[in-house]
Amino acid sequence: MYYYVDESGNTGLHLFDPAQPLLYYGVLGARANLDVISAPLLRTLRKELGVKRIHANELGVAKLTTIAERLEKFSKKNDLRFSIFTVDKKDHAIISYFDQVFDAGLNDAVAWNHYWTPLRYPLLFKVAHLFDEDIAKAAWKARLEKNTARCAKMLQDVHRRLLANINRLPDARSRELIDGAIRWADANPDEISYGVGNYDTSLQISPNLVGFQSVLYGIGRESTAMGQKVHKITVDRQTEFNKAQAELAEIYQKLRGHKSSLGPGMPEFDYSTLPEIPPEYKPGDESAGLELVDVTLWTAKRMREGKPVSEELKSLFFRQTRRGHTDEVSLAALDHRWRFLADLPLPGPENPISPELQAAVDEMERKRRAAVASLR
């Protein structure tokens, strides 16, 4: 398989541009090298359009519509598969805060079972309920702070504002858990290590890298399901994040053959399906495959944003996506994935907890309460 990766909505580490709330990655897969097999068609289309390269944003709906049908026929003949991955940037700031401050390995006032089991998701949603956009901006600014002392002071301000909203939570148990965890983090900023060490570290927590993880997993899942080997991954070149993307891909290559679980009932990471080869980075003007994925990603973004798209472009989009897949990093996506937890039966005479498990839960709660009591 040959894959071509483009992105849209990139604002780097600036997450709160109201015009670009989502980061998009588009991935176009083919059994053959699109840089070779699509060359004759694209030469014809470029000549008709009077351009050296097909850039969707420059051509617009009207001109792209004139070539959409031929692109669709080519897609059908060559079984092109388009997948899309998105990151909600505002939600990413909140999720990043939660994953650092409420990590039970760092915060003694968070019980192991509240972070390393599916209980983390109800807890995340309740913490998110305390945020507004201004608090999310402040939390992200503190996350990017390199000076430890300044970061601690900035985080204290975030915590003060979150605790002021604690009564938004309707149940006493949630207020107890979240209040204790925030106050412990506030008293122990060195243990939380909330800020970044340097600029390269900040890139690793960017939505671009979070989305690129989804891209690599998506490529691995699709090629494995098809019984195909990944021969090439071509990524649109852009200077800020390509180095960090390459480092992430290298780490995943080294993890091939391993599996890991986040905890009981949590997803398992199967690294054995990840691509064996590193991505190659090319300018969009030097790859026909990147030209093609640019058209579909541009169309997908317009459709998501409710902007006008011709029926011909919609038909091209649905042709390529019928065997593709999608994934999203957002609070809404997590809620959709884990909403079934609300329908699980509560412990009781018909669903008893084993004595061993109850003892373990009691011990974790004892340690949590002791950590909170030590703050007084």
NORQUIZI-V711337 format. One record per residue. N is the residue number from 1. PHI is phi in whole degrees, 0 to 359 (none if undefined). PSI is psi in radians with two decimals (999 if undefined). OMEGA is omega in radians with two decimals (* if undefined). Layout:
# NORQUIZI-V711337
N_PHI_PSI_OMEGA + N_PHI_PSI_OMEGA
This chain:
# NORQUIZI-V711337
1_none_2.56_3.08 + 2_241_2.30_-3.08 + 3_235_2.52_-3.11 + 4_231_2.21_-2.95 + 5_238_2.20_3.09 + 6_230_2.79_3.10 + 7_228_2.78_3.12 + 8_212_2.73_-3.11 + 9_76_0.36_-3.09 + 10_283_2.06_3.01 + 11_239_0.31_3.10 + 12_63_-2.28_-3.12 + 13_272_0.05_3.09 + 14_266_1.78_-2.91 + 15_267_-0.13_-2.92 + 16_243_0.58_3.01 + 17_285_1.98_-3.08 + 18_297_-0.36_3.13 + 19_278_-0.26_-3.09 + 20_226_1.17_-3.08 + 21_287_-0.35_-3.09 + 22_240_2.50_2.91 + 23_262_2.29_-3.12 + 24_245_2.39_2.88 + 25_243_2.24_3.02 + 26_251_2.39_-3.12 + 27_231_2.14_3.12 + 28_248_2.12_-3.12 + 29_249_2.55_3.13 + 30_211_2.70_3.12 + 31_283_-0.32_-3.12 + 32_235_2.88_-3.10 + 33_289_1.91_-3.10 + 34_294_-0.47_3.10 + 35_297_-0.38_3.14 + 36_260_-0.94_-2.96 + 37_285_-0.40_3.14 + 38_268_-0.07_-3.05 + 39_302_-0.83_-3.13 + 40_300_-0.78_3.14 + 41_297_-0.80_-3.08 + 42_293_-0.58_3.06 + 43_300_-0.75_3.12 + 44_296_-0.79_-3.09 + 45_293_-0.70_3.11 + 46_298_-0.74_-3.12 + 47_298_-0.75_3.12 + 48_298_-0.69_-3.08 + 49_277_-0.23_-3.13 + 50_71_0.65_-3.13 + 51_230_2.76_3.08 + 52_277_-0.53_3.12 + 53_216_2.63_-3.14 + 54_271_1.90_3.07 + 55_243_1.98_-3.00 + 56_301_-0.73_-3.08 + 57_296_-0.53_3.14 + 58_279_-0.60_-3.07 + 59_279_-0.68_3.14 + 60_78_3.08_-3.03 + 61_298_-0.81_-3.01 + 62_300_-0.88_-3.10 + 63_289_-0.67_3.12 + 64_295_-0.56_3.13 + 65_299_-0.56_-3.11 + 66_291_-0.32_-3.13 + 67_246_-0.08_-3.01 + 68_299_-0.72_-3.08 + 69_296_-0.70_3.13 + 70_290_-0.61_3.04 + 71_295_-0.64_3.11 + 72_294_-0.76_3.12 + 73_298_-0.73_3.09 + 74_297_-0.71_3.14 + 75_297_-0.74_3.13 + 76_294_-0.79_-3.11 + 77_298_-0.63_-3.04 + 78_253_0.18_3.06 + 79_53_0.90_3.10 + 80_286_2.45_-3.06 + 81_232_2.06_-3.11 + 82_254_2.28_3.05 + 83_236_2.65_-3.10 + 84_228_2.43_-3.12 + 85_230_2.32_-3.08 + 86_231_2.68_3.04 + 87_230_2.15_3.02 + 88_281_1.99_-2.96 + 89_292_-0.72_3.12 + 90_297_-0.77_3.11 + 91_297_-0.63_3.12 + 92_301_-0.69_3.12 + 93_299_-0.71_-3.13 + 94_288_-0.76_3.13 + 95_297_-0.68_3.11 + 96_297_-0.72_3.06 + 97_300_-0.87_-3.09 + 98_300_-0.81_-3.06 + 99_295_-0.42_3.10 + 100_269_-0.81_-3.03 + 101_281_-0.58_-3.08 + 102_258_0.25_3.06 + 103_291_2.07_-3.09 + 104_294_-0.33_3.08 + 105_283_-0.27_3.14 + 106_249_-0.65_-3.02 + 107_255_1.94_-3.10 + 108_293_-0.30_-3.11 + 109_268_0.19_3.01 + 110_244_2.09_-3.13 + 111_291_2.58_-3.11 + 112_307_-0.78_-3.07 + 113_288_-0.27_3.11 + 114_276_-0.17_-3.13 + 115_239_-0.62_-3.03 + 116_259_0.31_3.02 + 117_226_3.04_3.12 + 118_301_-0.16_3.05 + 119_298_-0.34_-3.14 + 120_298_-0.52_-3.05 + 121_286_-0.82_3.00 + 122_302_-0.64_3.12 + 123_294_-0.76_3.09 + 124_302_-0.81_-3.10 + 125_297_-0.63_-3.13 + 126_286_-0.66_3.04 + 127_297_-0.75_3.14 + 128_300_-0.53_-3.13 + 129_295_-0.34_-3.14 + 130_277_-0.23_-3.05 + 131_272_2.57_2.76 + 132_240_-3.12_-3.04 + 133_295_-0.65_-3.14 + 134_296_-0.70_3.12 + 135_291_-0.69_3.11 + 136_299_-0.71_3.09 + 137_297_-0.75_-3.13 + 138_294_-0.68_3.13 + 139_295_-0.70_-3.14 + 140_289_-0.68_3.10 + 141_299_-0.73_3.10 + 142_294_-0.62_3.14 + 143_298_-0.56_-3.10 + 144_269_-0.07_-3.10 + 145_289_2.30_-3.10 + 146_268_-0.43_3.14 + 147_276_2.13_-3.02 + 148_298_-0.79_-3.10 + 149_294_-0.77_3.12 + 150_296_-0.68_3.13 + 151_298_-0.77_-3.13 + 152_299_-0.73_-3.14 + 153_293_-0.73_3.13 + 154_295_-0.68_-3.13 + 155_290_-0.60_3.07 + 156_301_-0.69_3.11 + 157_295_-0.73_3.08 + 158_300_-0.78_-3.11 + 159_295_-0.69_3.11 + 160_300_-0.72_-3.11 + 161_287_-0.62_3.10 + 162_293_-0.77_-3.13 + 163_294_-0.49_3.08 + 164_293_-0.36_3.14 + 165_259_0.11_-2.98 + 166_299_-0.49_-3.12 + 167_284_-0.04_2.98 + 168_295_-0.42_-3.11 + 169_280_2.25_-3.00 + 170_281_-0.35_-3.04 + 171_249_2.49_-3.06 + 172_295_-0.62_-3.10 + 173_296_-0.75_3.11 + 174_297_-0.73_3.12 + 175_298_-0.70_3.14 + 176_297_-0.86_-3.08 + 177_295_-0.80_-3.05 + 178_285_-0.71_3.09 + 179_301_-0.83_-3.12 + 180_296_-0.74_-3.12 + 181_295_-0.74_-3.12 + 182_292_-0.74_-3.13 + 183_293_-0.62_3.10 + 184_293_-0.77_3.11 + 185_299_-0.66_-3.13 + 186_295_-0.61_-3.12 + 187_277_-0.26_-3.06 + 188_228_1.04_-3.07 + 189_298_-0.54_-3.13 + 190_293_-0.54_3.13 + 191_286_-0.56_-3.10 + 192_282_-0.58_3.13 + 193_50_1.02_-2.97 + 194_284_-0.63_-3.09 + 195_281_3.04_3.13 + 196_262_2.70_-3.12 + 197_282_-0.63_-3.09 + 198_199_-3.13_-3.08 + 199_297_-0.73_-3.14 + 200_300_-0.65_3.10 + 201_295_-0.65_3.14 + 202_296_-0.59_3.11 + 203_295_-0.55_-3.10 + 204_291_-0.38_3.12 + 205_256_0.19_-3.12 + 206_286_2.72_3.03 + 207_299_-0.46_3.11 + 208_298_-0.74_-3.14 + 209_285_-0.63_3.07 + 210_298_-0.78_3.11 + 211_294_-0.62_-3.12 + 212_292_-0.53_3.01 + 213_302_-0.80_3.13 + 214_298_-0.66_3.11 + 215_300_-0.85_-3.10 + 216_295_-0.72_3.08 + 217_296_-0.72_-3.14 + 218_297_-0.77_3.10 + 219_298_-0.76_3.14 + 220_296_-0.76_3.14 + 221_297_-0.82_-3.06 + 222_294_-0.83_-3.11 + 223_295_-0.65_3.11 + 224_294_-0.77_3.13 + 225_299_-0.55_3.14 + 226_274_-0.14_-3.09 + 227_69_0.52_-3.08 + 228_245_2.59_3.06 + 229_271_2.50_3.08 + 230_278_2.03_-3.13 + 231_268_-0.51_-3.06 + 232_199_2.41_3.01 + 233_235_2.01_-3.13 + 234_253_2.14_-3.09 + 235_246_2.39_3.11 + 236_299_2.24_-3.07 + 237_285_2.25_2.94 + 238_210_2.36_-2.82 + 239_293_-0.55_-2.94 + 240_289_-0.70_-2.95 + 241_246_-0.12_-3.07 + 242_298_-0.67_3.13 + 243_297_-0.79_3.13 + 244_294_-0.66_3.08 + 245_298_-0.74_3.14 + 246_296_-0.68_3.12 + 247_295_-0.71_3.10 + 248_297_-0.78_3.14 + 249_298_-0.65_3.13 + 250_293_-0.72_3.09 + 251_299_-0.77_-3.13 + 252_294_-0.60_3.08 + 253_299_-0.71_-3.12 + 254_290_-0.41_-3.13 + 255_272_-0.07_-3.13 + 256_306_2.41_-3.13 + 257_94_-0.12_-3.12 + 258_253_2.71_3.02 + 259_230_2.56_3.10 + 260_213_2.59_3.13 + 261_241_2.51_3.09 + 262_284_-0.34_-3.12 + 263_153_3.11_-3.10 + 264_302_2.22_3.11 + 265_79_0.01_-3.10 + 266_264_2.83_3.14 + 267_298_2.62_3.07 + 268_257_2.31_3.08 + 269_269_2.04_3.12 + 270_256_1.73_-3.07 + 271_281_-0.12_-3.08 + 272_292_-0.36_-3.11 + 273_269_-0.09_-3.06 + 274_292_2.63_-3.10 + 275_301_2.48_3.13 + 276_278_-0.40_-3.03 + 277_259_2.61_3.09 + 278_283_2.65_3.07 + 279_293_2.67_2.98 + 280_252_2.52_-3.07 + 281_246_2.13_-3.11 + 282_228_2.61_2.97 + 283_295_2.58_-3.14 + 284_302_-0.42_-3.12 + 285_282_-0.10_-3.05 + 286_245_0.20_-3.13 + 287_218_2.11_3.09 + 288_296_-0.62_3.11 + 289_299_-0.67_3.09 + 290_291_-0.55_3.04 + 291_299_-0.77_-3.09 + 292_292_-0.76_-3.12 + 293_291_-0.51_3.09 + 294_299_-0.71_-3.12 + 295_295_-0.82_-3.08 + 296_289_-0.68_3.12 + 297_295_-0.72_3.10 + 298_299_-0.74_3.11 + 299_295_-0.79_-3.13 + 300_300_-0.73_-3.12 + 301_295_-0.74_3.11 + 302_297_-0.71_3.13 + 303_296_-0.74_3.13 + 304_297_-0.63_-3.09 + 305_273_0.01_3.11 + 306_74_0.40_3.12 + 307_272_2.75_-3.09 + 308_298_2.36_3.08 + 309_220_2.40_-3.12 + 310_289_2.78_3.11 + 311_297_-0.59_3.13 + 312_295_-0.73_3.12 + 313_289_-0.64_3.05 + 314_299_-0.73_-3.14 + 315_297_-0.72_3.07 + 316_299_-0.79_3.13 + 317_301_-0.85_-3.09 + 318_291_-0.51_3.06 + 319_297_-0.79_-3.08 + 320_282_-0.46_-3.06 + 321_268_-0.12_-3.06 + 322_298_-0.47_3.08 + 323_242_0.19_3.06 + 324_270_-2.94_3.12 + 325_210_3.05_-3.09 + 326_219_2.75_3.04 + 327_208_2.66_-3.10 + 328_217_2.39_3.01 + 329_260_1.85_3.12 + 330_195_2.84_3.07 + 331_295_-0.65_3.13 + 332_296_-0.72_3.13 + 333_293_-0.71_3.10 + 334_295_-0.70_3.10 + 335_299_-0.76_3.13 + 336_297_-0.69_-3.07 + 337_287_-0.57_-3.01 + 338_245_0.18_-3.11 + 339_299_-0.46_-3.12 + 340_300_-0.36_-3.14 + 341_301_-0.56_-3.12 + 342_293_-0.34_-3.10 + 343_261_0.00_3.13 + 344_289_2.55_-3.14 + 345_292_2.49_3.09 + 346_283_2.66_3.07 + 347_302_2.50_3.13 + 348_184_-2.96_-3.12 + 349_304_-0.60_-3.13 + 350_274_-0.30_3.13 + 351_227_1.16_-3.05 + 352_288_2.63_3.00 + 353_270_2.39_-3.13 + 354_296_2.61_3.14 + 355_303_-0.66_-3.13 + 356_295_-0.79_3.14 + 357_293_-0.73_3.13 + 358_298_-0.69_3.12 + 359_296_-0.70_3.12 + 360_295_-0.75_3.12 + 361_296_-0.73_3.13 + 362_298_-0.69_-3.14 + 363_292_-0.69_3.10 + 364_295_-0.67_3.12 + 365_292_-0.66_3.11 + 366_299_-0.77_3.14 + 367_294_-0.68_3.12 + 368_297_-0.83_-3.13 + 369_298_-0.65_3.13 + 370_295_-0.69_3.12 + 371_296_-0.71_3.13 + 372_290_-0.71_-3.13 + 373_297_-0.52_-3.12 + 374_292_-0.25_-3.13 + 375_281_-0.30_-3.02 + 376_278_999_*
